[in-house]
Amino acid sequence: MVAVTAPRFVFLYGPPAVGKLTVAQAIALREPFKIVHNHLTIDPVTEVLPYGTETFWRVVGNFRRSLVTAAADEGIDLIYTYVFAPGDEQHVADIILPYQQAGGRVLYVRLFAPRAVLLQRVVEQSRRQHRKIADTATLERLLDQYEDFTAVADSESVTIDLATTSAEDAAAQILDEFAAR
């Protein structure tokens, strides 16, 4: 009989341009994790609905929850990237619930870097392929408007400074944290 292991779920969060997708990809190169990054769900909905409307965000939220629930039901190790700000706590609870119900292990990972580093990274060409924010003015406005450096309340998050830690080292740290639990 093959031993079934509990699926793993990494809730990887931080401000725009911090390197969430880069770290997620580094993890997936080491172990068979699938990645649900912000624009995997935002981009197809943008093709049909006006970005930012109440309907748009409702559909994106439903899409994300359905996708994560299906992955949990299938026992798939998953990385979910997210730009968290205070007020998003219910979304976080809804997203991790399917993995908790499946007996999975959930790890919160908060990525951060100083504002100056984010402003340097936001203009990198690689951001354009996923229609990410790619200009400093928009990022500055968002960083001023939202508290994107806040940790998820009532969760123990592994915190990694991506100004001083490479994506590969961050991936190793995250996987070591799972192994230790």
VOGU-3710 file (C-alpha; in Angstrom, 3 decimals, decimal comma):
1> mvavtaprfv> 0,000/0,000/0,000  1,311/3,462/-0,910  1,389/5,988/1,903  -0,659/9,058/1,109  0,839/12,314/2,313  -1,147/15,384/3,152  -1,077/17,988/0,394  1,026/21,072/1,070  -0,190/24,617/0,516  2,098/27,638/0,485
11> flygppavgk> 0,312/30,957/0,912  3,033/33,206/-0,524  2,275/36,887/-0,060  3,846/40,305/-0,256  3,710/43,570/-2,156  3,789/43,856/-5,944  7,269/43,322/-7,471  8,678/41,603/-4,387  9,317/38,327/-6,242  6,412/36,050/-5,325
21> ltvaqaialr> 6,227/34,305/-8,695  10,018/34,002/-8,902  10,148/32,276/-5,510  7,169/30,082/-6,416  8,927/28,970/-9,591  12,114/28,228/-7,625  10,110/25,996/-5,269  8,407/24,229/-8,197  11,804/23,484/-9,743  12,766/21,586/-6,580
31> epfkivhnhl> 9,507/19,792/-5,757  6,275/19,059/-7,660  4,267/22,101/-6,618  1,753/23,750/-8,927  1,454/27,535/-8,886  -1,641/29,712/-8,775  -0,291/33,222/-9,209  -2,387/36,378/-9,199  -2,536/36,824/-12,941  -3,394/33,216/-13,691
41> tidpvtevlp> -6,905/34,137/-12,602  -6,967/37,892/-13,236  -5,913/37,829/-16,895  -8,669/35,564/-18,283  -11,364/37,446/-16,373  -10,003/40,750/-17,705  -10,666/39,464/-21,208  -14,406/39,461/-20,462  -15,127/41,866/-17,602  -13,929/45,402/-16,843
51> ygtetfwrvv> -10,956/45,255/-14,445  -11,623/46,267/-10,868  -15,422/46,213/-10,853  -17,329/44,421/-8,121  -18,392/41,757/-10,619  -14,811/41,346/-11,816  -13,489/40,698/-8,284  -16,396/38,368/-7,466  -15,645/36,232/-10,527  -11,891/36,252/-9,831
61> gnfrrslvta> -12,559/35,192/-6,221  -14,880/32,384/-7,303  -12,362/31,220/-9,914  -9,554/31,165/-7,348  -11,591/29,293/-4,734  -12,766/26,710/-7,284  -9,251/26,139/-8,568  -7,752/25,799/-5,075  -10,574/23,489/-3,937  -10,056/21,214/-6,930
71> aadegidliy> -6,297/21,087/-6,293  -6,866/20,232/-2,614  -9,368/17,530/-3,562  -6,761/16,015/-5,905  -4,014/16,150/-3,253  -1,891/18,574/-5,278  0,861/20,540/-3,550  0,080/24,162/-4,353  1,668/27,596/-4,093  -0,766/30,509/-4,061
81> tyvfapgdeq> 0,667/33,990/-4,573  -1,209/36,988/-3,276  -0,838/40,701/-2,562  -2,283/40,802/0,956  -3,580/43,958/2,613  -5,640/44,406/5,785  -9,262/43,621/4,946  -8,320/40,508/2,943  -8,513/38,166/5,941  -11,734/36,485/4,781
91> hvadiilpyq> -10,205/35,749/1,383  -7,203/34,159/3,081  -9,450/32,024/5,294  -11,539/30,949/2,283  -8,463/30,053/0,215  -6,705/27,931/2,841  -9,889/26,156/3,980  -9,911/23,467/1,250  -6,367/22,394/2,225  -7,246/22,372/5,915
101> qaggrvlyvr> -10,336/20,268/5,162  -8,188/17,864/3,109  -5,838/17,415/6,067  -3,178/19,402/4,260  -0,362/21,416/5,701  -0,530/25,183/5,216  2,510/27,438/5,378  2,222/31,222/5,309  5,251/32,919/3,766  5,546/36,687/3,857
111> lfapravllq> 8,008/38,139/1,361  9,224/41,691/1,612  11,839/44,058/0,256  12,423/47,759/0,826  10,379/50,156/-1,272  13,446/51,212/-3,289  14,055/47,588/-4,316  10,425/47,135/-5,357  10,621/50,268/-7,491  13,709/48,913/-9,233
121> rvveqsrrqh> 12,106/45,515/-9,886  8,713/46,735/-11,107  10,123/47,856/-14,466  11,761/44,507/-15,293  10,672/43,108/-18,651  9,648/39,733/-17,162  6,687/41,408/-15,424  5,039/42,347/-18,722  4,364/38,780/-19,875  1,748/38,359/-17,115
131> rkiadtatle> 0,351/41,898/-17,459  1,722/42,808/-14,040  2,231/46,345/-12,834  5,315/47,482/-14,714  5,694/51,174/-13,942  6,943/52,998/-10,878  4,098/55,534/-10,718  1,423/52,828/-10,399  3,468/50,898/-7,854  4,111/54,052/-5,801
141> rlldqyedft> 0,372/54,797/-5,762  -0,481/51,247/-4,669  2,189/51,162/-1,977  0,872/54,466/-0,611  -2,755/53,303/-0,773  -2,490/49,816/0,739  -0,599/48,328/3,647  1,090/45,636/1,529  3,848/45,055/4,056  1,427/43,785/6,705
151> avadsesvti> 1,539/40,191/7,931  -1,620/38,081/7,766  -3,295/38,414/11,168  -3,569/35,339/13,391  -1,109/33,335/11,324  2,458/32,380/11,957  4,274/33,494/8,840  7,782/32,669/7,734  9,200/36,064/6,772  11,871/36,394/4,097
161> dlattsaeda> 13,643/39,561/2,960  14,101/39,205/-0,788  16,482/42,146/-0,908  19,048/39,997/0,900  17,892/36,473/0,014  17,898/34,928/-3,465  14,790/33,219/-4,792  16,639/29,881/-4,697  17,631/30,363/-1,045  14,082/31,449/-0,192
171> aaqildefaa> 12,734/28,294/-1,877  15,146/26,132/0,132  14,113/27,895/3,349  10,412/27,333/2,613  10,888/23,654/1,823  13,055/23,225/4,944  10,245/24,778/6,978  7,799/22,180/5,629  10,244/19,390/6,426  10,578/20,658/10,004
181> r> 6,817/20,638/10,628
//
